[in-house]
Amino acid sequence: MITGKNYKFWFCTGSQDLYGDECLAHVAEHAKIIVAKLNESGVLPYEVVWKPTLITNELIRKTFNEANVDEECAGVITWMHTFSPAKSWILGLQEYRKPLLHLHTQFNEEIPYDTIDMDFMNENQSAHGDREYGHIVSRMKIERKVVVGHWSDPAVQEKIASWMRTAVGVIESSHIRVMRVADNMRNVAVTEGDKVEAQLKFGWEVDTWPVNEIAESVAAVSEADTNALVEEYYSKYEILLEGRDPAEFRRHVAVQAQIELGFERFLEEKNYQAIVTHFGDLGALKQLPGLAIQRLMEKGYGFGAEGDWKVAAMVRLMKIMTAGKKDANGTSMLEDYTYNFVKGKEGILQAHMLEICPSIADGPISIKCQPLSMGDREDPARLVFTSKEGKGIATSLIDLGNRFRLIINDVDCRKVEKPMPKLPVATNFWTPQPDLYTGAEAWILAGGAHHTAFTYDLTAEQMGDWADAMGIEAVYIDKDTNIRDFKRDLKLGELFYR
């Protein structure tokens, strides 16, 4: 999978010299122990790096600016062990440009009732010092994550780990480059958007390339390389001929293998991490990319259909945020297709013409070759499967004309009641929280798109934190949603984010 850098997070402890060198030695020792234990926990997805105690304006400013230019540093975790006068942090905070976490903890878990004295109180006053620091960060209106609790608590460690993935998403957002093959689907509104504003807001670079330039890269793939990849397909997936001639079937599969190799080489050469295609402009391509795109998504590329560059970038972002996650269940583009309104069995069948990532598959994955009414090309090969059961989130980033909004819906994925033998595409079936009727109404009221960036492996909180860091509105649809309050929240959002 194509991933980002080997990121690290700096642990910066605040204090002052009021209580003497012995106190500062204890502060440094305690911070080192916390960092070591966090790294040993096995919970955090990235390494924490201890930094010397920050006690002066100059050192704080220097440390934050060093974090800014260190390409491996994805964020800073701050903790005030003692009282740290907040005005000392102003210049450093003003110049700091990366994600920030305020860990409100203390070294000792329990008050040492039998031995506590004023020396202990002066040295261990995070309850005091963190409030001073928190005040200045709030006054400066700096976006940050606050995690409260003892550093040894697995729940606290999980919150830090969760934030780390969001922070990497913030950093990697500015490295996302989307290659658009042709333009978006004619007269479709939701796949449009302000690409200049997206680059200003998110750092995304969205470029259009003539389809035949990519087609030339596909045509340049050798027969030997194509055949080798076809052999990999045939060894990895079930082959469902369904009456087709085996040689003819294999030829159609080879077209997708050539597309996969040609597209991937072009993306690597031009340094793009996401791609969009459009069935209405295929140029010299023999098939609409199907199996090829599915495999590229599985390798970590973002994808959006019909020119939907926002979904392509969001899928790439989620792929990066979930990279290396233990027992990950997958991330993909999806599309709302059709409802099941049977009482007690309500849900939405998710699919697309071809391009669903096999990372979300459950059970066998098959190759089928079926006609496609759109695209005016030969029958494309595609991977067919059903998806995992479990909880996930569906997101939609929309352009409202004067701003962006991220809609985040908690969904419950499950198996369909019966097989669908005549449907030759990968599928997912979910019920949006709090129920189909409320969830769908809220989604429509918020202006959500029919394409979504979906994942089993991130939470609504993580994506909401990303939206906060980007300075855009996050709208949540979950078990607590009711339409009256939801409408009010949308109106408040219009006032706050205009």
N, C-alpha and C positions, 0 to 999 in steps of 0.2 A: 504493500500500500504506500502511495506517496504521502509523506507526512511532513511536518514542519521540523524545526530545529530541536536539539536536545535541550529543552528549556530548563531553567532553574529559577528559584524564587529566593530573594534575599530576605533574611530575618534581621530587622533593625530594632534595637532596644533603646528606649529613651530613658535618660536619667539626668543627673546634674552632679556637681561636685560639692554640694552643700554638706553632705554627710561624710566626706572623707574618702581616702583611697581604699580603706578596707571594705567599705560599703560598695564602692565601684567594682572591686575585685569579685565580691559576691554576685553582683548584678551580671557581670560577664560570665562567671561560672554557671550561674543559673540558666542564662540564655543558651550557652553551649550545650548544657544537658537537655534542654527542651528541644533544640534543633536535632541533636543526636537521636533522641527518643522518637521524634516525629519521623525521621528518616528510617529508623529501625521498625516502625510500626507496620510497614507493608501496606498501609492504607493510602498514602499519598502517591499520586501518579508521577510526581516530579520531585527532584531533590530540593531540599531547603539548605541555603548557604548562610552560615553565621557571619555577621558583620560586627565590627567593634562598636561598643556602646556609644550612642550619639548624645553628647552633652553640650555642644556648642552650636551656635548658628552656622559657623563656617563649616564644621564637620557634617552637619545635616545637609547643608546645601551641596557640598562636595559629593557626599554619598549618593544623593538623589540624582545628581547629574551624571555620575558614573553609571548608575542604573539605567539612565536614559540611553547611553551610548553602548552599553553592553548588549550585544545581539542575543546572547543566551538568556539574559534576564527578562522574564515575562511578567514580573511584578514584584512588589515589595510588601512584606508582612511587617506591620509595626506593632510594638507593645511597649507600654510605659511601665517599667518595673517599679520605679519610684515616681516622685513628682517631677515632671519635666515641663518647665515653663513654656507655654504654647507659643509665645511670640518668637521663640527660637526656631520654630518650625516653619514660619511663614514663607521665607524666601525659598527654602527647599521645596515646599509644597507648591508654590507658585510655578516653579520651573519643572516640576516632575510631570511626566507625560505618559506613564504606564499604569496598569491596574494597581489598585491599592486595597489591602485588607487590614482592618484594624482588629487585631486579636485581643479581646478584653479578657485577660486571664490573670493568674498569679502563680508564682512558683509552687507555693504550698497549697495543698488541697483543703486542709482542715486548719482551723485556728489552733495553735499550740497552747491550749488553755493553761497548763501548769507552768509554762515558762515565758509566756509572752510579756514583753516589756516595751519601753518606748524605743529602744534601739531596733527591735524587730518591727515595730509599727512604722518607724521612719524608713526602714529599708524595704518593706513589703507593703506598698500602698498603691497598688494598681487600681483599686477601687476609687482612689483619689486622683492619681496621675492620668489614668485613661479618660476621665471626665474632662480634665483640663485640655487634653489633646483633642478629644472628640468635639469639644466646643469650637476650637479654631477651625477644624476641618469642616464643620457644619457652617460656620460663619463665612468661610471662603467658598461655600457651595461646591465642594469637591466631591465627586461621586466616589464612593468606596463601599466595600462590604464590611459589615460588622459581625463578628462571631464571638459569642459570649460563652464562657464555661472553662473548666479546667483542661489544660492542654493534654492531659493523659486520657481524657474521656473519649472513647471511640466515636461517640456522636459528634464531638467537636472536631475530631480528626476527619471524619467524613465530610463535615461542612467545609473544612479547609480544602480537602481534596476536590470537592464539588466546585468550589470557587476557582481552584487552579485551572480546571478545564475551561471555565468561562473566561478566565484571564488569557489563556492561550488563544481562545476564540477571538478575543479583542485584538491581541497582537497579530494573529494570522490574518485577520480581516483585511489589514492593509496590504497583504501579500497576495490577495486573490485576484487573478486575471481570468476573465471569461472570454472565450472565443465564440462568437456568434457566427454560425454558418447560415448566411443569408439573413433575412429579417424575420419579424414576428408574423403570426398568422393575420391575414387581412381582416380589418375591422374589429379585431379583438382588443378590448380595452385593458384587461388586467395584466396582460403580458407586456404592455408598454410601461414606460416610466422614464424618469429623468436620470440619465446615466451620468451626467455631470454632477448632479446633486448627490448621487450615490457614491461617486468617487470622493467628493468633499466630506460626506458624512461617514462612510464606511471604509474608504480607501480602495474600493473595488475599481479595477480597470476593465472596462467592457468594450471590446473591439469587434468589428464585423469583418469577416473575410469572405471573398467570393467563393462559392461552393466548389468551383472547378479547381481552385488552387489546392484545396484539400483532396479533391478527387485525383489530382496528379500525384499527390503523395501516396494515395491508395494504389494507384496503377503501378507505382514504382516498386511495390512490395514483390519480392521474388516468389516464384511458384514453390520453391523449396521451403521458404519461411512460412508461406501460407499452408502448405501441406502438413508441416510440422505442428502448426497450431490446430489444424483440423484433427490431427491424431490426438492431441491433448483433449479437445472437445469430446471426441468419441470415447476416450478412456474415462472421462470425468462425469459425463451426463448420460442419461438414458436417451436412446434414439427412438423416436416414435414416428415410424414411416407412414402409418395410417393409409396404406395402399399406394403410396408414391414409389416410383422406381428408385431403388437404392442409389444408383449412380447419379440420377438427376437430383435426388435429395442431397447427396454429398456435395454436388456442385453448388447448390444454393447455400449450404453451410459454409463452403469455402469463400463465397463472396463476403460473408460476414467476418470471417477470419482475416481476409485481406483488408477489410474496412477497419477492423480493430487495430491491426498493426500499422496501417497507414495513418489513422487518426492519432494513435498514441505517439508515433514518431513526430508527427507535425506538432502536437501539443508540447512534447518535450523540447523540440527544436526552438519553438517560439515562446516557451516558458509560460504556458497556460495551465491552470489547474481545474478549469471547468469548461463545459462546452454546451451549446444549445444547437439543435437542429430544427428543421421545419420541413414537413412532408411536401409542402408546396414548392420547394426550390431544392431539387436534388441534383441538378446539373448532370454530370456524367456518371454519377453513382448508379449502380445497377439495382440496388435495393435501398429502402429506407433503413438506416442503421438501427438494428434491433439488438440481437445477441451481442454485437460489438459494443454498443453503448452500455448494456447491462454489465458486461465484463469490465469496462472502464470504470464504471461506478464502483464496482466491487474493489477495484484497485485504489480507490480514494478520490477519483475525479468527481466533481459536481456535474449535474446534468439538469437541464430544463427543456421541456418539449415546446414546440411551436414558437421558438424564439424567447422563451421565458427565462431571461437572464437572472432575474431576482431569485427564482427557485434554484437555478444552477449554482449561484453563489452561496445560497443558504445550505444546500446539500453539501457543498464542499466545506463550508464552515463547520457543519455538524460532523462530517467525517473527521476533520482535524480535532475537534473537541473530544471525540470519542476514541481517538487513536490509542491503541494499547490497553483499552479498558478490558478487564478480566470478564469473561463470560458475556461479552457484548452480543446483542441480538440483532443489530443491524440498523442501517439508515438508508433511506431511499427517497426519491421523488415518488409521489403518488397523486392520484386524481380521483375525485368523487365521481362515481359513475351512476349508480342506481340504488334505490332504497329498498329495504324490506320493512313494510309497515305492519306486518303481522304482530298483533299484540303479544308482548312478552318476548318477542324475537327481533325487535327493531334493530336496524343497523344500516350501514352504508357499505356497499361493495366498492372497494378501491381497486383500481387497475390503471392501465393505459394501453395504448395500441400495442406497444412492445416493451417499453423501456423501464422495467422495474428491477431494482438491484437485487441480485441473489443473496446478498448478505442478510436479508430478512426472511429467507426461505426456511420452511420447516418440512423435513422429509425429502423425498427424491426431487431432483431437478431434471427436467426433460427438455430435449430440443424438438420443437415442432416447426414445420414449414407450411404456412397457410397463406391463402390470398389475403390481400389488404386492399380495401376499396379506395383508400386514399394514397396518394403518392405516385400513381401511374407508373409503377415499376414492377419488376418480377416479384414473386412471392418471397417475402423475407423470412429468414430463420430467426427464431426467438427462443429464450429460455422460459419454460412454463413451470409454475410451482404454486403452492399455497403458502401463506405466511404463518409465523409463530403466533401463539396465543400470548397474552400478557398486556401490561400497561405500556402506553407510549404517549408521545405528544405529536400533534400535527400543528405545523406553523405556516403562517402566510404573511409574507412581507408585502405590504401594498403601498402604492404611491397615491396619496390623496390630493395631489396637485401642489399643495403648499408644504407638505411634510410626509414623512413615512410613518406607518403604524405596523407593529408586529402583533399579529393575533396568534395566541397560543391556546390550544384546546387539548385537555387531557382526554385520552380515548382508551377504550377497553377493547382489545383485539381478541377475536375468538374465531373458531372454525365455522364455516357455513354449514347449514343444516344438511345439505345434500351435495353430492358431487355435481360439477358443471362440465360434463364431458365434451360439449360442443363449443366451449369458450376457450380459444387457444392463446390465452395470455396469463401472465402471473397475476395473482390477486391477493388482496388483504380484505378482511371484513372487520369493521369496528363499529362500536356504539359510542358516539361522543358523550362525554359527561356534560351535564348531569343526567341527560336522557336525550334521545334522538330529537324530540320535538323542541326542547329548550335549546339544546346545543346548536341545531341547525338554524333556528331563528336568530340566536345571538350571533352566529357566524355571518349570516346574511346582513343583519343590522350593522355589524362592524365593517362590512365590505370585503369579507374574505374571498379569496380566489378559489377556483376549482382545482388548481394545482397546489400541492402542499409539499413542504420539506418535512419528512416524518422520521422519527427515530424512537426506538425502544430504550435508548441508552442515555438520554439526557432528561432533565426535569424541567417543568415550567419555570421553577425558580432560577435555574441556570440560564435559560434563554431570556427570562425577564431581566436578570442581572446584566446580560450582554446588551439588551436594549437600553437599559439605564446608562451603561457605559458609553453607548453610541449617541446618547441624548435624544432617543426617540421614544414614542409612546408604546407601552406594552399593554395589551388587552388580554385578560385571562378568562377562559371559559372552562369551568371545572365543576366539581360536585356542589359547590356553594352558589353557583350562578342562578339568579332569578332575573327575569326580563325587566322588571321595573327598576331594580337597582342597576342593571347593566346599561339601560338607556341613560340613566343619570350619569353613570361613569363615563359614557361616551361623550356626553355634553360637557362634562368637566374637562375631559381630555381635549376637546376642541378649544376650550378657553386657555388651558395651560400650555399647550404645545403650538398654538397658532403663531 
